[in-house]
């Protein structure tokens, strides 16, 4: 448990957040290596459209199921640990992990098997050969989903035990392996080298994180036995909806961009990656650091102090995001040119991707606030609020994307994220502040 309360506790959270943030920056820098390699080899061609579409669905699935499991796990694991000790907490994890893995594996298989049915509907402007390539890549990416699930779940236990560093830096391996495999195996595997690189990279990540947990005496394998999972499952369902809020918009953006024709999905992919890298670093740092602290405070029944801390955190992350938006507006084109403009990626591609990047960056304050609010709502078991926020986000994303893309094309899709996340952050803030003494 973090020592003290109030300002001293916030300093402990800040130190943890800084550690996670710095290591996540290092990890995300490797993603730019991968993106630069893809841009140099393929530019914005149909192969990249296929790859980004094939990556979007499994990444969303992993974030939705495994990511929500990690958020739900931490407060439930800590509560069981306080009540019954490490062994009981590890049994809870093993039983819940087994169920999560089964759900995720089944969903990944359905994702790949049903691809010929849903891909033409999701991306009608892409050529049949591109859609067929996407479907083939999705079968490879089912393995990425399963190996990634282990890394995420074991990383959640390490976070609950206040071991933040390795789960933050381990994701650096996946984009590096993808870039290397693209360079050395492109002639033999084509764009499938990226998919196989994702599988191998997450396997290395899982081995590192799992090895660290094993050295601490934790359990790695799922278990068939079922201790009382009710506290974890009560949170998991609503947080699935919350992750739908945080990650579903990106998948919708990718799919709706594909409706605009060849190259649009690639422009969204390149531009969004740069913004999402910053989002991931900031939100991972604050989200992972605050979750155990919020869980301890809620368990102690100190809800007034939790609300006060939450206000500070929301204002802080929103305020810190504003300079990032300004920096994106000033630096977008030179950054895109530096990272991507070589080989098949030309000046026109740079101009379009820079516009997409700036449009996406506008969402930063609202998105960062939503991440903090989702964690607070999860700890307080405000399921109805999470469901309402997720539904509002999806409806707004589809509606605003459709309207904005009719006027501004692919840039309009990126612009639509800001009002959608602002509305959902407001919904969550009102619900948490009004009802944080109750569950729902």
SVG drawing of the C-alpha trace seen along z (x, -y; Angstrom):
<svg xmlns="http://www.w3.org/2000/svg" viewBox="-27 -25 44 52">
<polyline fill="none" stroke="black" stroke-width="0.4" points="0.0,0.0 1.2,-3.5 2.3,-5.2 0.3,-8.0 -2.6,-9.8 -3.3,-13.0 -0.2,-14.8 2.3,-12.2 0.3,-9.5 0.0,-11.5 3.8,-11.8 4.1,-8.1 1.6,-7.8 3.6,-10.4 6.9,-8.5 5.3,-5.3 3.7,-7.2 7.1,-8.8 8.8,-5.4 6.1,-3.9 6.1,-6.9 9.8,-7.0 10.0,-3.3 6.9,-3.4 8.5,-6.2 11.5,-3.9 9.1,-1.1 7.1,-3.4 10.3,-4.7 10.7,-1.1 7.3,-1.4 8.5,-4.3 11.3,-2.1 8.7,0.4 6.5,-2.3 9.5,-3.8 10.4,-0.4 6.9,0.1 6.7,-3.3 10.0,-2.9 9.1,0.5 5.3,0.1 4.4,-3.6 0.6,-3.8 0.1,-0.8 -2.6,1.9 -0.4,4.2 -0.2,1.6 -4.0,1.2 -4.3,4.9 -1.9,5.0 -3.3,2.1 -6.8,3.6 -5.6,7.0 -3.8,5.4 -6.7,3.2 -9.1,6.0 -6.9,8.2 -5.3,5.2 -8.8,4.1 -9.8,7.5 -6.7,7.8 -7.3,4.4 -11.0,5.0 -10.8,8.4 -7.3,8.7 -6.9,5.0 -10.2,4.9 -9.2,8.0 -6.1,6.4 -8.0,3.3 -10.6,5.5 -7.9,7.8 -5.9,5.3 -8.5,4.2 -9.9,7.7 -6.4,9.3 -5.4,6.7 -8.6,7.2 -8.1,11.0 -4.5,10.5 -5.3,8.3 -8.0,10.7 -6.4,14.1 -2.8,13.7 -0.7,14.2 -1.7,17.8 -5.4,17.0 -4.9,14.0 -2.8,16.1 -5.6,18.8 -8.1,16.0 -5.9,14.9 -5.3,18.4 -9.0,19.2 -9.9,15.8 -7.0,16.0 -8.3,19.4 -11.7,17.9 -10.2,14.8 -7.9,16.9 -10.8,19.1 -13.0,16.2 -10.2,14.4 -9.1,17.6 -12.6,18.2 -13.1,14.6 -9.9,14.6 -10.9,17.7 -14.3,16.2 -12.6,13.0 -10.5,14.9 -13.1,17.4 -15.7,14.7 -13.4,12.3 -14.6,13.1 -18.1,12.1 -17.4,8.9 -14.4,7.4 -16.2,6.6 -18.9,4.8 -16.4,2.9 -14.0,2.0 -16.1,2.0 -13.7,-0.4 -10.8,2.0 -10.0,4.4 -10.9,8.1 -7.1,9.1 -6.5,6.6 -9.4,8.1 -8.2,11.6 -4.8,10.7 -6.3,9.1 -8.2,12.3 -5.1,14.4 -3.2,12.1 -6.0,12.4 -5.4,16.1 -1.8,15.4 -2.8,12.7 -5.0,15.1 -1.6,16.4 -0.7,12.7 -3.9,12.4 -3.2,15.4 0.5,14.7 -0.4,11.1 -3.0,12.1 -0.5,13.8 1.8,10.8 -1.1,8.5 -2.5,10.7 0.9,11.5 1.8,7.8 -1.4,7.0 -0.3,9.2 3.1,7.5 1.4,4.1 -0.7,5.2 2.5,6.1 3.9,2.7 6.3,4.0 5.8,1.5 9.0,1.3 9.2,4.6 5.5,4.5 6.2,1.0 9.4,1.8 8.6,5.3 6.4,4.2 9.5,2.7 10.4,6.1 7.3,6.6 7.7,3.7 11.5,4.3 11.0,7.9 8.3,6.9 10.7,4.4 13.6,6.9 11.5,9.7 10.1,7.4 13.7,6.5 15.0,10.0 12.0,12.0 10.0,9.7 11.0,11.5 9.9,14.8 6.9,13.8 5.8,10.4 3.7,8.3 3.0,11.5 6.4,10.9 4.9,8.2 2.2,10.5 4.6,13.2 6.9,10.6 3.9,9.5 3.5,13.1 7.2,13.7 7.5,10.3 4.6,10.8 6.0,14.3 9.2,12.7 7.3,10.1 5.2,12.8 8.3,14.8 10.0,11.8 6.9,10.7 6.0,14.3 9.5,15.1 9.5,12.1 6.3,13.1 7.5,16.6 10.6,15.4 8.3,13.6 6.5,16.9 3.4,16.0 1.3,18.5 1.5,18.4 -0.9,21.2 -4.6,20.9 -6.6,23.1 -9.9,25.0 -10.9,24.6 -13.1,21.6 -12.7,19.7 -15.1,16.8 -14.7,14.8 -17.7,12.5 -15.7,9.4 -13.6,9.6 -16.5,10.4 -18.6,7.6 -15.9,5.2 -14.9,7.0 -18.2,6.7 -18.5,3.0 -14.8,2.4 -15.2,4.4 -17.7,1.7 -15.2,-1.0 -12.5,0.4 -14.9,0.4 -15.1,-3.3 -11.3,-3.8 -10.4,-1.5 -13.5,-0.9 -13.3,-4.3 -9.9,-3.6 -11.1,-0.4 -14.2,-2.3 -11.9,-5.0 -9.8,-2.4 -12.8,-0.6 -14.6,-3.8 -11.4,-5.1 -11.3,-2.0 -14.6,-3.1 -12.9,-6.2 -10.7,-4.1 -7.1,-2.9 -4.6,-4.7 -7.1,-6.2 -6.7,-3.4 -3.0,-3.7 -3.1,-7.5 -5.2,-6.9 -2.8,-4.1 0.3,-6.2 -1.2,-9.4 -3.0,-7.7 0.1,-5.7 2.1,-8.8 -0.8,-10.3 -1.7,-7.0 1.9,-6.4 1.8,-9.6 -1.7,-8.6 -0.5,-5.2 2.6,-6.5 0.6,-9.1 -2.5,-7.0 -0.5,-3.9 1.6,-5.9 -1.2,-7.5 -3.7,-4.6 -1.4,-1.9 -0.1,-4.1 -3.5,-5.3 -5.3,-2.0 -3.8,-0.4 -3.9,-3.7 -7.6,-4.2 -8.3,-0.6 -6.7,-1.0 -8.6,-4.2 -11.9,-2.8 -11.3,0.3 -10.6,-2.0 -14.0,-3.7 -12.4,-7.1 -14.6,-8.1 -14.4,-11.9 -10.6,-11.8 -10.8,-9.6 -13.1,-12.2 -10.8,-15.0 -7.8,-13.2 -9.8,-12.3 -10.5,-16.0 -6.8,-16.8 -5.8,-14.0 -8.4,-14.9 -7.3,-18.6 -3.7,-17.6 -3.8,-15.2 -6.0,-17.5 -3.7,-20.5 -0.6,-18.6 -2.2,-17.5 -2.8,-21.0 0.9,-21.7 1.1,-18.3 -1.7,-19.5 0.2,-22.7 3.4,-20.7 1.6,-18.4 0.2,-21.3 3.7,-22.9 5.8,-19.7 3.5,-17.4 4.8,-17.8 8.5,-17.8 8.1,-14.8 6.2,-12.8 8.8,-13.8 11.6,-12.7 10.0,-9.4 8.3,-8.3 9.3,-10.2 11.6,-7.9 11.3,-5.1 7.6,-4.7 6.4,-7.4 6.4,-10.7 5.7,-14.4 2.0,-14.2 1.8,-11.3 3.6,-13.4 1.2,-16.3 -1.9,-14.1 -0.6,-12.1 0.5,-15.3 -3.1,-16.7 -4.4,-13.5 -1.9,-13.6 -2.9,-17.2 -6.6,-16.3 -6.1,-13.3 -4.1,-15.3 -7.0,-17.6 -8.6,-14.7 -5.7,-14.4 -7.1,-16.4 -10.5,-14.6 -9.0,-11.2 -6.5,-11.5 -9.3,-12.6 -11.5,-9.7 -8.7,-7.2 -8.5,-8.5 -12.3,-8.5 -12.6,-5.0 -10.2,-3.7 -12.2,-5.5 -15.5,-4.2 -14.1,-0.7 -12.8,-0.7 -16.2,-2.1 -18.1,0.5 -20.2,-2.1 -21.3,0.3 -24.2,-1.7 -22.0,-4.8 -19.4,-2.9 -22.0,-1.3 -23.6,-4.7 -20.3,-6.3 -19.3,-3.5 -22.6,-3.6 -22.4,-7.4 -18.9,-7.2 -19.7,-4.6 -22.8,-6.4 -21.0,-9.7 -18.0,-8.2 -20.1,-6.6 -22.3,-9.7 -19.5,-12.3 -17.2,-10.2 -19.9,-9.9 -20.6,-13.6 -17.0,-14.8 -15.6,-12.4 -18.2,-13.7 -16.8,-17.2 -13.0,-16.7 -12.4,-13.1 -10.0,-11.0 -8.9,-14.1 -12.6,-14.4 -12.5,-11.0 -9.5,-12.1 -11.3,-15.3 -14.4,-13.5 -12.5,-11.9 -12.3,-15.1 -16.0,-15.9 -16.8,-12.2 -14.3,-11.8 -15.2,-15.2 -18.8,-14.1 -18.0,-10.7 -15.5,-12.2 -18.2,-14.6 -20.7,-11.7 -18.2,-9.8 -17.2,-12.8 -20.8,-13.6 -21.5,-10.0 -18.4,-9.5 -18.8,-12.7 -22.5,-12.2 -22.7,-8.5 -19.3,-7.5 -20.8,-6.5 -22.8,-3.8 -22.2,-0.9 -24.1,-0.3"/>
</svg>
